[in-house]
Amino acid sequence: MSLTINDPTAAPFLERFEDLRASLRRSQIGLGLGLSALVAGTCLIALTAADFWFEWTGAARTAGLACAVLITLATVVRRVIAPARWWSRPRTAAEIERRFPQLGQRIRTVIQYGRLDDDAIADAGVAPGLVEALGEEIEGHIQPLSLNRVVPREKVWLVAAASVVPVAVLLVAAAAAPEWRTALKRALLGNAVYTSLAILPGDTRIEQGESVDFTVELKGRPRRHVTLRTRPANRPTDPWTTTPMHPSDRSSAKGGAVPRVATVDAIQEPLVYWVDAGPESSSTYEIDVRYPLAVQTLEIGLNAPAYTRLAPSIAKGGDLQAIAGTIATFRLSFDAAPAEASLVFTDPSIRPKKGDPEPKPLVLPLRAESGTYVASTTLAKSGHYRIEARTADGRAVAKNRYRIDVHEDRAPRVSFDEPNEALEVHPVAEVRNRIRLSDDFGLSRAGIVVRMNDGEERTLLLKEFATGSADALTATATLEEMLMLETFKATSTDSIVYYAFAEDNHPDGARRTETDLRFLDIRPFKREYQFSEGGGGGGGDGESTSLDELIARQRFNLSRASRHARRRPNDRTPAEDPIRIATFEETLVGLVREFTEGLEGVVGERIEPLHQAEEAMLASVETLDRGRTEEASTRMTEALHHLIEVRRTFRLVIGGGGGRAGAARAFDRRMNQKLRPPRSKSAEADSIALELEQLALAEDSVHATLKNLNPENEAKEDETKARADALGRQETIADEARALEERLKRLEQASDLAKERMTSAAEVTEKAAAALTRGNTKEGTAAARAGALLLHEVARQVKGDVSTEIADELAQARDLADELARQEAEFAEYLARRSSTSSPTGDDRDQNGEPGNEKAPETDAEPGSNAGSTTRSEWKAMTDAEKLEQMKEAARTLEEWLKGAAQNAEGDAASQVRELLEQGETAAIVEKADRVGALYLDDRKKEAADEARDLARTLEGLARRIDGIHRGMIAPELARLTELDQRVARLASRLDKLETEAQRDEWLGQSEALLRDLEKAGLTAAAEALERVLKEDRSGVKPWNAGPDGYLVPPADYAGAFSKVSAKLRERVQELILRDLAASRDESTPPEYRELVERYYEVLSTDGAKATP
């Protein structure tokens, strides 16, 4: 609007007044509008900033904008409309008079009457002429005045400028930052967002069970928390499942944001989902699921080869195990007819080399047959297979894989029960040969073949087995025949070679297994024995230990060569490597040559058989290199014959006596040490005992696996795999049991009972393997349990048999008797409770309806702590029948240990142990243990409880008597060991206090005496270090020197040697005191030992401390 007022000289006063009034009103409106614009801009800035920082919701923004509009309207009303009405003529005149006081009130009077006619003026009581004169006077007065000053022009422009500032601020912010532009749009209720979400995969369709990767690209303002929310599409009332979306590993483009990702695995049904990114959220998307083609039934008919006589069976669930050659017929049905279907077989054992293509799988099409789909194949080896099928509309079978375990028909097993492997007999002896045979599905032929030297083979025994019907098949057998040596007319220079073989009933040709070659040494009828002064080398009867070792090695290599020569293509035994045989023979030739040169150097003449043996061995190596294995075997047999001939030569040298005999023995000792370095005699025994315990634990593991299987769940994949795994482990256990059986037969320390038990254990483990191979899990489980219990008992017995100290063996017998007493007492108490609570009918059968399979309730009784004893948890896990069998076998073990102690002990201890045996107490214990079991099985629980209680008392008494014998044995040993330890301590304390050579010689003499006493006490290992230092001292290698303080300085090795001797002595003392004496459990130290124990600890706390440098 225009605020210009007309020049007052150009118009009458009233016109100028009206113009001025109009200008005032226009300026007031302009000022009000400027203020309103300023308020509106400020409110808009406030709304924009609030949304920028706090990201208001749409409702909050709407409310805020409404408030801003109301505030602006109020400002318009107050600052525009109300002032425009306020400027009336009187107020305008008053404003002019206020600004120009010199005009007085003339303006108001003129304005009041100036627009009236004369009559109206007169009616008002005013003279018209006066009004006219006043107007003329006003005209004169206002002529020089600038009435425009009444209008506030500067204020209007200032407010107008101020109202532009908010608009300018918003425009600059919007131009500079996109987020401010977004905030402005949102403040004006636009649909703009700070963060836009681009979501993949959006709406999609997947196969059932597939996983979906979700990705969201965030554009605009970054968000700290992004969440994926999912819910089943067909359950709208279910709560949303939240899954955090994390930044992707891949780097984004420069300047871009890193996408957020999340995965939902194995989707089984349609889903709806959306993404929550703080204030922002995406639209809702759908994931549709296409359900796979379902396999409704899967059955595999298994028809084993006819020769196995196994009944046809059906495997369900996909995984299967079968014998090689089994015809498998797969029969499947689907929930819809597939357009194509097949089985795809793969062999995971075939791994192509790098760069080579993957081998093509075998694809077996499924043919439609009466609503099912069928395919057949012959199973030859283990592998995997999968089902592939697809309908016309694209539905496919879900990913799958099944396992095929194909078990080879194991080679027949054959082993000798008699005779022992190493046997020496006279030329007319009668040797019993007994072999044990077994096969998975039937034997066809077995026998024993004998040969003298390199002559023709003779068949000592040949047995043909029936292979026609299933009833006639023989899976296990024991054959026996007597070998009459007089028919061979052998001499002491000859050797009898024999082996056993077994053949199975395989239709592709009998598969053969042979034992290693075994040898009978022929001894002369008369043999003169002579004391060997040197010991440790040649035998006192004129035998050469090193020659026997060479003969044993030649026999070992001959056995390998013969096995390789006789091997047929279908034999199941592993093929021997002729290169390794030849290499071994070459090494043996060098040893024979060295033996020849040494012995001829002693004898002083050529020993022709040795040269002939060397020539034959070299010839065998040459023929092996040319691939003529049969000829090599003949040459090696010839070499063996010549080596055996040398025995007579060595006997003649030793029998002649004199210097040559001594030199021969000395050479034999040196050669023997080179061939077989000294080792602990008990190393093999300890190894066998440890391996037996490990094998028993492995059998426990197989039994635990089989016990947890449900025969009705054969279709379950996990159980099928468990059965296959158990079979593989059981076969390994059976093989290891046979190997340990052979080693145990050769172990001198092992008792006949231990060997008998080991034979039974090996048979039971083979029975378990055979049952599992036939698919009979129940029988295999029972056999595995029986095998585990037998192996544990054998392991325990062997640990006692191989004890090198009689005191240790007696300690183990005492602990076993104590353990048995506890177990029998616990079992008696359990039977007493059962007999008092049994049903009126007396039927105490278990839940399976079988007697003797119940488990005793938990008690606080602890089994004994004997090595190899049954632990508390193992005892509780046993059935009644297993406990009875275990206690019976433990009683037999106790009797065997006491018999061994009676044979090996000396002095009073031997007499006391023999007295125990002669009184029949141990035999009675075995009989009572048998009787407890018999009464229990006859359901005579009360009588069985009474018998078990009586047996427990007998065992407690026996344990006390054995403990008394044991303490009587170790008391002198404790005294001797303590006295030796004190002597060591005294000598060690004087070591650095010797001043003269006389004192040194006296000290050395006492040390030499200590060394002799240690050796007499059988503590050679403890004396080794001291013996070495004394030997060096005597030779002057390490002399004594004079010290600066007047004392002699001994060789530094003395301190360490005495420390080692003392440690060995204390180790033995601690073993006796802390293990055996503390085994008295709740007893205090026995009176007969109290003084020894006090002396021992006194040594440890005083003099013993000085012995340690």
Buried (B, 14 or more C-beta within 10 A) or exposed (E): EEBEBBEBEEEEBBEBBBBBBBBBBBBBBBBBBBBBBBBBBBBBBBBBBBBBEEBBEEEBBEEBBEEBEEBBEEBBEEBBEEBBEEBEBEEBBBBBBEEBEEBEEBBBBBBBBBEBEEEEBEEEEBEBEEBBEBBEEBBEBBEEBEBBEBBBBEEBEEBBEBBEEBBEBBEEBBEEEEBBBBBBBBBEEEEBBBBBBEBBEEEEEBBBBBEBEBBBBBEBBEBEEBBBBBBBBEEEEEEBEEBEBEEBEEEEEEEEBBBBBBEBEEBEEBBBBBBBBBBBBBEEBEBEBBBBBEBEEBBBBBBBBEBBBBEEBEBBBBBBBBBBBBBBBBBBBBEBEBEEBBBBBBBEEEEEEEEEEEEEBEEBEBEEEEEBBBBBBEBEEBBBBBBBBBBEEEBBBBEEEBBBBBBBBBBBBBBBBEBEEEBEBEBBBEBEBBBBBBBBBBBBBBBBBBBBBBEEEBEBBEBEBEBEEEEEBBBBBEBEBEBEBEEBEBEBBBBBBBBBBBBBBBEEEBBBBBBBBBBBBBBBEEEEEBEBEEEEBBBEBBBBBBBBBBBEBBBBBBBBBBBBBBBEEEBBBEEBEBEEBBBBBBEBBEBBBBBBEBBBEBBEEEBEBBBBBBBBBBBBBBBBEEEBBEBBBBBBBBBBBBBBBBBBBBBEBBEEEEEBBBBBBBBBBEBBBEBEEEEEEEEBBBBBBEBBBEBBEBBBBBBBBBEEBEEEEBBBEEBBBBBBEBBBBBBBBBBBBBBBBBBBBEBEBBBEBBBEBBBBBBBBBBBBBBBBBBBBBEBBBBBBBBBBBBBBBBBBBBBBBBBBBBBBBBBBBBBBBBBBBBBBBBBBBBBBBBBEEBEEEEEBEEEEEEBBBBBBEEBEBEBBEBBBBBEEEBBBEBBBBBBBBBBBBBBBBBBBBBBBBBEBBEEEBBEBBBEBBEEEBBEBBBEBBBBBBBBBBEBBBBBBBBBBBBBBEBBBEBBEBBBBBBBBBBBEBBBBBBBBBBBBBBBBBBBBEBEEEEBBEEBBEBBBEBBEBBEEBEBEEBBBBBBEBBEBBEEEEBEBEEEEEEBBBBBEBBBEBBBBBBBBBBEBBEBBBEEBBEBBEEEEBBEEBEEBBEBBEEBBEEBBEBBEE
